[in-house]
C-alpha cells in the first residue's frame, strides 16, 4: 500500500493511514485495483495505525477511527469473495526498542480491538523484525479473538529469525502462541525469501503466507524504484507455492500488475499435488539454528581485571577539532607514561565536531601502546552506522567502549545537523552485548563473537540521587560492565554516591575534572548539563586565572581524590582543553597515593 501510494503521487513522509479519513477515495481506488488484478485477500490500510506510529503526526487519539475507516474502505471496495485482513505492523519498529514491551502490547490491544470491531475477517501481523515482539502480539490477538491469525516475520536471506534462532523454531513458537498461518514478508525479494524457505526443516507443518518485495529498492533522482517486474514475480510465485506457501502476495514495490501475474501463475496450481511431491522428495539436509562460535581469547587484561586488584585510572583526552593531532598524541603518550590504565576519547562531546575517536584510538593503541576506550554516542549514527562502527572497532582490536546518548546536535557547532537517536543508551548496550554473542543487530550470525567491554554513564549531580541510581540499575540489567560518572566537585556527594551504589556489583569510575580558571568553573556550573559545583569550590576558584587558577584547581582535585580513593577503586580523570599536564599530574598522584595508602596485599597465588 505505502509504496504504491508513493507511485501514485502521495509524498513520502505523509501518514498513509490518515488517508483513510482525509482521502478515502484514493485508498478505495487502490483496493479496487488490486481486487481487479486478482487479489482475494485484501489488507486494510492500517499497517502503522497504532498509537506510537500515529503519534509522529499528532494522531495518537485517532487509532479507533482510522482503523475502523480502514476496514470499511476495504470491505466496500471489493466483492464478497474477498477476505479483508486487518493489517498490523510492529509498534516497536525495526531495530528500535524505545517503545517498552508493555507500551507496545497496549498499542496492539487497542489497534486489534478497533479492527475487530470494524469487522475484519482475519488479522494479519506483518513485517515483524523481532520474533519476541511478534509472539507477544500473537498472544494478545488470540486473547481477543478466535478469527484466523497470520503472523509474518521479516528476515535476511540466511534463513535466521531476527534474534538468530532458526526459522523453524521461530515459526513453532508463533504457532504455539496461537498463529494459524506463519510466514515472511518485506526486506527481501523473491530470491531471498525462497532461500529462507529452502532451509526450513519442518516445511509443511503449517500453512505459509509469503509477501516478497519487488526486489531491492533503488533511489535515483529523488525517486524510489523496484527492479523486479511482474513476469519475474509471477514465475517466483509458483516456486513459493511449491515450497509450501498457501497465501502469496506482494509487499514493497509490488503493483496490481505484479498481483495479476501471481494470480495467473497460480491459477492452475494444485496444492495437494505439490504436497504429494514434497512427501516423496528426499529429506532436506539437516540444518541447525544459528549458533555463535566460541568466545575469542582476550589478548590482554581489561580494566575490570585491573580494578579488582588496585586503583585504576581512566583519563579522557578529547580528539582535536582540527586536522593537527600532534598535541593530542603527545598528551596520550604523557598520560600513558604517567600510569593511565586507559585513554578515553569522547564522541563529539557537546555536539562539537571533532576528529573520529575510532581513528585516534587506533593510533593511540599502535603508536603509544596505551589502551583506548572509545565513547559511542547514539546521536550521530543510525543503526547501520552504529553496527558498522562497532565492527570496525572489533577489527582493530579496540574492545573497551562507553555507550552514551549524546548531546543534541542543535546545540553544537553544526546546529542544522540531524540528531539520529535510532536507539537510546539502554538499547545500544543490549545491541553491543548481542554482538558479543556473535549476532548482528538484525540477528544475523557474525561468524565470531565480539568481546566488547561496555561502560555506561551516571550523572550524580542531580536532586534525587536515588532515581539516578535506579536508572543505572536498569542499564546494568541491560548489560553494562562498568560505570563512568560525570565530574563530581563535592566531597559529601562522593560519600553519598558511595552509599547509594555500594550494593552494585560492577565497578564505578568516579569522574573528576580540574578547571583552568575561575571563569571556566562558573561556565561548567551554570552552562554545562550534568555538572554542578559546590559553593566551596566556586568560592576558592573565584577570580583565578592562568597558572594560579590551575594550581588551586589541582589542589581541589587532589582533595576530591583523597575522598574518592577511600571509597572507589575506579578513577576517571577528564582533561580540560587538552591540558594533559594537569591530568598527568593527577594520575601520578593517584598512583603514588595508592602505593603509600593502599598497598597491594600479596595473595598466596601471587607469592
C-alpha positions in Angstrom: 0.0 0.0 0.0 2.6 2.6 1.1 4.9 2.2 -1.9 2.1 2.1 -4.4 0.6 5.3 -2.9 4.0 6.8 -3.4 3.9 5.8 -7.1 0.5 7.4 -7.4 1.9 10.7 -6.2 1.4 10.7 -2.4 4.5 12.2 -1.0 6.9 10.2 1.3 6.5 11.3 4.8 2.7 11.7 4.7 0.8 9.5 7.1 -0.6 6.9 4.7 -3.1 5.7 7.3 -4.6 9.1 7.8 -5.7 9.0 4.2 -8.4 6.6 5.3 -10.2 9.7 6.7 -8.8 12.6 4.6 -8.7 11.0 1.1 -10.8 7.8 1.3 -11.4 7.8 -2.5 -7.6 7.2 -3.0 -7.5 4.2 -0.7 -10.7 2.8 -2.1 -9.3 3.1 -5.7 -6.1 1.2 -4.6 -8.2 -1.6 -3.1 -10.2 -1.9 -6.3 -7.2 -2.1 -8.5 -5.7 -5.0 -6.5 -9.0 -6.8 -6.4 -9.4 -6.3 -10.1 -5.9 -7.8 -10.6 -7.0 -11.0 -8.8 -6.2 -10.4 -5.2 -8.7 -12.1 -2.9 -7.1 -11.3 0.4 -7.2 -7.5 0.9 -5.2 -5.8 3.6 -6.7 -2.8 5.4 -4.6 0.4 5.1 -3.7 0.2 8.8 -0.1 -1.1 8.9 1.2 1.7 11.1 -2.1 2.7 12.7 -1.0 2.2 16.2 -0.8 4.9 18.8 3.1 5.1 18.7 3.4 5.4 15.0 0.4 7.8 14.7 1.9 10.0 17.4 4.5 11.2 14.9 1.6 13.0 13.2 -0.3 14.0 16.3 -2.9 11.3 15.6 -2.4 9.0 18.6 -6.0 9.7 19.7 -7.4 8.6 16.3 -6.5 4.9 16.5 -10.0 3.7 16.6 -11.4 6.0 13.9 -8.5 5.4 11.5 -8.6 1.6 11.9 -12.4 1.4 11.6 -12.3 3.6 8.5 -9.6 1.3 7.1 -11.9 -1.8 7.5 -14.9 0.0 6.0 -12.9 1.1 2.9 -11.5 -2.3 2.2 -14.9 -4.0 2.7 -16.8 -1.7 0.4 -14.2 -1.7 -2.3 -14.1 -5.4 -3.1 -16.5 -8.2 -3.8 -18.0 -10.7 -1.4 -15.4 -13.3 -2.5 -12.5 -11.4 -0.9 -11.3 -11.7 2.6 -10.5 -8.5 4.5 -7.4 -8.8 6.7 -6.7 -6.3 9.4 -3.1 -5.2 8.9 -0.9 -4.7 11.9 2.7 -3.7 12.0 5.2 -3.7 14.9 4.7 -0.9 17.4 8.4 -1.0 18.2 9.7 -0.6 14.6 12.7 -2.3 13.0 15.7 -2.3 15.4 14.2 0.4 17.7 13.1 -0.6 21.1 12.4 2.8 22.5 8.8 1.7 23.0 8.7 -0.6 26.0 7.2 -4.1 25.7 4.3 -3.1 27.9 3.5 0.0 25.9 3.7 -1.9 22.6 1.4 -4.6 23.9 -1.1 -2.0 25.0 -0.9 -0.5 21.5 -1.6 -3.9 19.9 -4.6 -4.5 22.1 -6.0 -1.1 21.2 -5.5 -1.4 17.4 -6.6 -5.1 17.2 -9.8 -4.2 19.1 -10.6 -1.4 16.7 -10.0 -3.7 13.7 -12.1 -6.5 15.1 -14.9 -4.1 16.0 -14.8 -2.9 12.4 -15.5 -6.4 11.2 -12.3 -7.8 9.6 -12.3 -11.5 8.6 -8.8 -12.1 10.0 -5.8 -10.4 11.5 -2.5 -10.1 9.7 0.6 -9.3 11.7 3.4 -8.4 9.3 6.9 -7.0 9.0 8.0 -8.0 12.5 11.8 -7.8 12.9 11.7 -9.0 16.5 10.4 -12.6 16.9 9.6 -12.0 20.6 7.6 -8.9 19.7 5.7 -10.9 17.2 5.0 -13.7 19.7 3.7 -11.1 22.2 1.4 -9.6 19.5 0.1 -13.1 18.6 -0.8 -13.9 22.2 -2.7 -10.6 22.5 -4.6 -11.3 19.3 -5.5 -14.8 20.5 -6.8 -13.3 23.7 -9.1 -11.0 21.8 -10.5 -13.3 19.0 -10.7 -16.8 17.6 -10.7 -15.4 14.0 -7.9 -16.6 11.7 -4.5 -15.1 12.5 -1.5 -14.7 10.2 1.9 -13.7 11.5 4.8 -12.7 9.2 8.4 -12.0 10.1 11.0 -10.0 8.1 14.3 -11.8 7.9 17.5 -11.8 5.9 18.3 -14.4 3.3 20.3 -16.6 5.6 17.2 -18.1 6.9 17.6 -17.0 10.5 14.9 -15.2 12.6 15.7 -11.7 13.7 17.2 -12.8 17.0 19.4 -15.5 15.5 17.2 -18.5 16.2 16.2 -20.8 13.3 13.0 -20.0 11.4 11.7 -23.5 12.3 12.0 -22.5 16.0 10.5 -19.0 15.5 7.6 -20.4 13.4 6.9 -23.1 16.0 6.8 -20.6 18.8 4.4 -18.4 16.9 2.2 -21.4 16.3 2.3 -22.3 19.9 1.3 -18.7 20.8 -1.8 -19.1 18.5 -0.9 -18.2 14.9 -2.8 -20.2 12.4 -0.6 -19.3 9.5 3.1 -18.1 9.6 5.3 -16.6 7.0 7.6 -13.9 5.7 7.3 -10.5 4.1 9.3 -7.5 3.2 13.1 -7.0 3.5 13.8 -9.4 0.6 12.6 -10.0 -2.9 11.5 -13.5 -4.1 15.1 -14.8 -4.3 15.9 -14.1 -0.7 12.7 -15.5 0.7 13.0 -18.6 -1.5 16.4 -19.2 0.0 15.0 -18.9 3.5 12.1 -21.3 2.8 14.5 -23.9 1.3 16.3 -24.0 4.7 13.1 -24.9 6.6 13.3 -28.4 8.1 9.7 -28.7 9.1 8.2 -27.3 5.9 4.6 -28.3 5.5 3.6 -28.5 9.2 1.9 -25.0 9.0 0.5 -23.1 6.0 2.8 -20.4 4.9 2.0 -16.8 3.9 4.6 -15.1 1.8 4.7 -11.5 0.6 8.1 -10.6 -1.0 9.2 -7.2 -2.1 9.7 -6.4 -5.8 13.5 -6.7 -5.3 15.8 -4.2 -3.7 14.9 -0.5 -4.0 16.9 2.0 -5.9 16.9 5.7 -5.1 17.6 7.8 -8.2 17.0 11.5 -8.7 14.7 11.6 -5.7 12.6 8.7 -6.7 12.4 5.1 -5.4 12.0 2.3 -7.9 12.0 -1.5 -7.6 13.6 -3.7 -10.3 11.6 -7.0 -10.1 9.0 -6.9 -12.9 5.6 -8.7 -12.9 6.7 -11.6 -15.1 9.6 -12.4 -12.8 7.4 -12.1 -9.8 4.8 -14.4 -11.2 7.4 -17.1 -12.0 8.7 -17.0 -8.5 5.2 -17.1 -7.0 4.9 -20.6 -8.4 8.2 -21.6 -6.8 7.0 -20.2 -3.5 3.7 -22.2 -3.8 5.7 -25.4 -4.3 7.7 -24.6 -1.2 4.6 -24.5 0.9 3.2 -21.0 0.5 -0.6 -21.1 0.5 -1.0 -17.3 0.6 1.2 -15.5 -1.9 1.1 -11.7 -2.1 3.4 -8.7 -2.6 5.0 -6.2 -0.3 7.1 -3.1 -1.1 7.3 -2.2 -4.8 4.6 -4.6 -5.9 1.8 -3.2 -8.0 -1.6 -4.5 -9.3 0.4 -5.8 -12.4 2.6 -7.9 -10.1 -0.5 -9.4 -8.4 -2.1 -10.1 -11.7 1.0 -12.1 -12.7 0.8 -14.0 -9.4 -2.9 -14.8 -9.9 -2.2 -16.1 -13.5 0.8 -18.2 -12.4 -1.2 -19.9 -9.6 -4.5 -20.3 -11.5 -3.8 -24.0 -12.2 -1.6 -24.8 -9.2 -2.8 -27.7 -7.2 -1.5 -27.6 -3.6 -2.3 -31.3 -3.0 -0.1 -32.3 -5.9 2.8 -30.2 -4.6 2.3 -31.8 -1.1 2.5 -35.3 -2.6 5.7 -34.4 -4.4 7.2 -32.9 -1.3 6.3 -36.1 0.7 8.1 -38.3 -1.8 11.1 -36.0 -2.1 14.4 -36.9 -0.4 14.8 -35.4 3.1 16.2 -31.9 3.4 19.8 -31.5 4.5 19.8 -31.3 8.3 20.2 -27.7 9.5 20.7 -26.3 12.9 19.8 -23.0 14.5 22.3 -20.2 14.0 24.9 -20.5 16.7 27.7 -18.2 17.6 31.2 -19.6 17.7 33.4 -19.8 20.8 34.4 -16.7 22.7 37.7 -15.3 21.4 40.6 -15.3 23.7 41.4 -11.9 25.1 44.9 -10.9 24.3 45.4 -8.7 27.4 43.7 -7.9 30.8 40.8 -5.4 30.9 40.2 -2.5 33.1 37.9 -4.8 35.1 40.8 -7.1 35.8 42.8 -4.1 37.0 40.2 -2.5 39.2 39.7 -5.8 41.1 43.3 -5.6 42.2 44.1 -1.9 42.6 43.1 1.7 42.0 42.6 2.1 38.2 42.7 5.4 36.3 40.9 6.2 33.1 41.8 9.6 31.6 39.8 11.4 29.0 41.5 13.3 26.2 39.3 15.0 23.7 40.0 14.5 20.0 41.1 17.7 18.3 38.7 19.9 16.4 41.1 20.4 13.6 43.4 18.2 11.5 46.5 18.5 13.6 47.0 15.6 16.0 50.5 16.4 17.4 49.4 17.8 20.7 46.8 15.0 21.1 49.4 12.3 20.5 51.9 14.0 22.9 49.1 14.1 25.5 48.3 10.4 25.1 51.9 9.5 25.4 52.3 11.6 28.6 49.2 10.2 30.2 50.3 6.6 29.4 53.7 7.2 30.9 52.1 8.8 34.0 50.3 5.5 34.6 46.8 5.9 33.0 45.2 2.5 32.5 43.2 3.7 29.6 42.9 6.8 27.4 39.2 7.6 26.8 38.0 9.6 23.8 34.6 11.3 23.6 32.4 11.0 20.6 31.9 14.7 19.5 31.1 15.8 23.1 28.7 18.7 23.5 27.8 18.0 19.8 31.0 19.8 18.7 32.6 18.3 15.6 35.9 16.6 16.4 38.2 14.1 14.7 37.0 10.5 14.7 37.7 8.9 18.0 38.0 5.4 16.4 40.8 6.6 14.2 42.6 8.2 17.0 42.0 5.2 19.2 43.8 3.0 16.7 46.7 5.5 16.6 46.9 5.6 20.4 46.9 1.8 20.5 49.5 1.3 17.8 51.9 4.3 18.3 51.6 4.9 22.1 50.9 1.4 23.3 48.0 2.7 25.5 44.6 1.1 25.9 42.0 3.2 24.2 38.4 3.5 25.5 36.0 4.8 22.9 32.8 6.6 23.6 29.9 5.8 21.3 27.0 8.3 21.1 23.6 7.4 19.8 23.2 10.8 18.3 25.4 10.7 15.1 24.7 7.2 13.6 21.7 5.2 12.6 21.6 1.5 13.3 23.6 0.7 10.1 26.3 3.2 11.1 26.4 2.0 14.7 26.9 -1.6 13.8 29.5 -0.7 11.1 31.4 1.4 13.6 31.4 -1.4 16.2 32.5 -3.9 13.6 35.4 -1.7 12.7 36.4 -1.3 16.4 36.4 -5.1 16.7 38.6 -5.5 13.7 41.2 -3.1 15.1 41.2 -4.8 18.5 39.5 -1.9 20.3 37.2 -3.5 22.8 36.6 -1.0 25.6 33.6 1.3 24.8 31.3 3.7 26.7 27.7 3.8 25.4 26.0 7.2 25.8 23.0 9.0 24.4 25.0 12.1 23.2 24.1 15.8 23.4 21.5 17.1 20.8 23.1 18.3 17.5 21.2 21.6 17.6 23.4 22.8 20.5 26.7 22.1 18.7 28.7 23.8 16.0 26.5 22.5 13.2 23.0 23.2 14.5 21.4 22.2 11.2 22.7 18.7 11.6 20.2 15.9 12.4 20.3 14.0 15.7 19.6 10.4 14.8 18.8 8.7 18.1 17.7 5.4 16.4 18.3 3.9 19.8 18.9 5.0 23.4 22.0 4.2 25.5 20.0 1.3 27.1 19.3 -0.2 23.7 22.8 0.2 22.3 24.2 -1.6 25.4 21.9 -4.5 24.7 22.9 -4.5 21.0 26.6 -4.5 21.7 26.1 -7.4 24.1 24.3 -9.1 21.3 27.4 -8.7 19.1 29.3 -10.4 22.0 27.0 -13.4 21.4 28.0 -13.4 17.7 24.8 -11.8 16.4 24.4 -8.6 14.4 21.7 -6.1 15.3 19.4 -7.9 12.8 20.0 -11.3 14.4 22.3 -12.5 11.6 25.3 -14.6 12.6 28.6 -12.6 12.6 30.8 -15.8 12.3 32.6 -14.9 15.5 31.9 -13.2 18.8 32.9 -9.7 19.6 34.4 -9.1 23.0 33.4 -5.6 23.9 33.5 -4.4 27.5 30.6 -1.9 27.7 30.5 1.1 30.0 27.6 3.3 30.9 27.4 6.9 32.2 26.0 8.1 35.5 25.2 11.7 36.5 25.3 12.0 40.3 24.8 15.8 40.2 21.0 15.5 40.4 18.4 16.5 43.0 17.2 12.9 43.5 20.2 10.6 43.6 18.2 7.5 44.2 16.4 8.0 40.9 19.7 8.3 39.0 20.8 5.0 40.7 17.5 3.3 39.8 18.1 4.3 36.2 21.7 3.0 36.5 20.4 -0.3 37.7 18.4 -0.7 34.5 21.5 -0.1 32.5 23.3 -2.8 34.4 20.3 -5.1 33.7 20.8 -4.2 30.0 24.4 -5.5 30.3 26.7 -2.6 31.3 30.0 -3.9 32.7 31.2 -0.7 34.4 30.2 2.9 35.2 31.8 6.3 34.5 30.3 9.3 36.3 30.1 12.9 35.4 32.6 15.1 37.3 31.9 15.4 41.0 33.1 18.5 42.9 31.5 17.9 46.4 33.2 15.5 48.9 29.9 15.0 50.6 28.3 13.9 47.3 31.1 11.4 46.8 30.3 9.9 50.2 26.5 9.8 49.4 27.2 8.3 46.0 29.2 5.5 47.5 26.5 4.7 50.0 23.9 4.7 47.2 25.8 2.4 44.9 27.8 0.1 47.2 25.2 -2.7 46.5 26.1 -2.8 42.8 28.4 -5.5 41.7 30.1 -3.6 38.8 32.9 -1.0 39.3 32.3 2.7 39.3 34.9 5.1 37.9 34.3 8.4 39.7 34.7 11.5 37.4 37.0 14.3 38.4 37.8 17.2 36.1 40.2 20.0 37.0 39.3 23.6 36.0 41.6 26.0 34.2 40.2 29.3 35.6 37.6 30.7 37.8 35.5 31.6 34.8 35.9 28.1 33.5 34.5 26.8 36.8 31.5 29.1 36.6 30.8 28.1 33.0 30.8 24.4 33.9 28.5 25.1 36.9 26.0 27.3 35.1 26.0 26.2 31.4 27.1 22.6 31.0 24.5 19.9 31.5 25.2 17.3 34.2 27.9 19.3 36.1 27.3 21.0 39.5 30.0 22.7 41.7 29.8 23.0 45.5 29.8 26.5 46.9 33.2 26.0 48.5 34.8 25.1 45.2 33.3 28.1 43.4 34.5 30.4 46.2 38.0 29.1 46.0 38.2 29.4 42.2 36.5 32.8 42.0 38.6 35.3 40.0 41.6 33.0 39.5 43.3 32.9 36.1 46.3 31.3 34.4 48.9 29.4 36.5 47.3 30.3 39.8 43.9 29.0 38.6 45.3 25.7 37.5 47.3 25.3 40.8 44.3 25.8 43.0 42.2 23.6 40.7 44.7 20.8 41.1 44.6 21.2 44.9 40.8 20.9 44.8 41.1 17.8 42.6 43.6 16.1 44.9 41.3 16.7 47.9 38.5 15.1 46.0 40.7 12.2 45.0 41.6 11.7 48.7 37.9 11.2 49.5 37.2 9.2 46.3 40.0 6.7 46.7 38.8 5.8 50.2 35.6 4.6 48.6 36.1 3.9 44.9 38.9 1.9 43.2 37.9 3.4 39.8 39.0 7.0 39.0 38.0 8.8 35.8 40.0 12.0 35.1 38.8 14.4 32.4 41.4 16.6 30.7 40.3 20.2 30.1 41.2 21.8 26.8 44.0 19.3 26.0 45.9 20.5 29.1 47.1 17.0 29.6 49.9 18.0 32.1 47.1 18.6 34.6 45.6 15.1 34.4 49.0 13.5 34.1 49.9 15.1 37.4 46.7 13.8 38.9 47.3 10.3 37.5 50.7 10.3 39.2 49.1 11.5 42.4 46.6 8.6 42.3 49.5 6.1 41.6 51.7 7.5 44.4 48.9 7.7 47.0 47.6 4.2 46.1 51.1 2.8 46.8 51.5 4.6 50.1 48.0 4.4 51.5 46.5 1.4 49.7 49.4 -1.1 49.3 48.6 -4.2 47.3 48.5 -7.1 49.7 50.1 -10.2 48.1 47.9 -13.2 47.9 49.1 -16.8 48.2 48.7 -17.1 44.4 50.8 -14.0 43.8 53.5 -15.3 46.2 
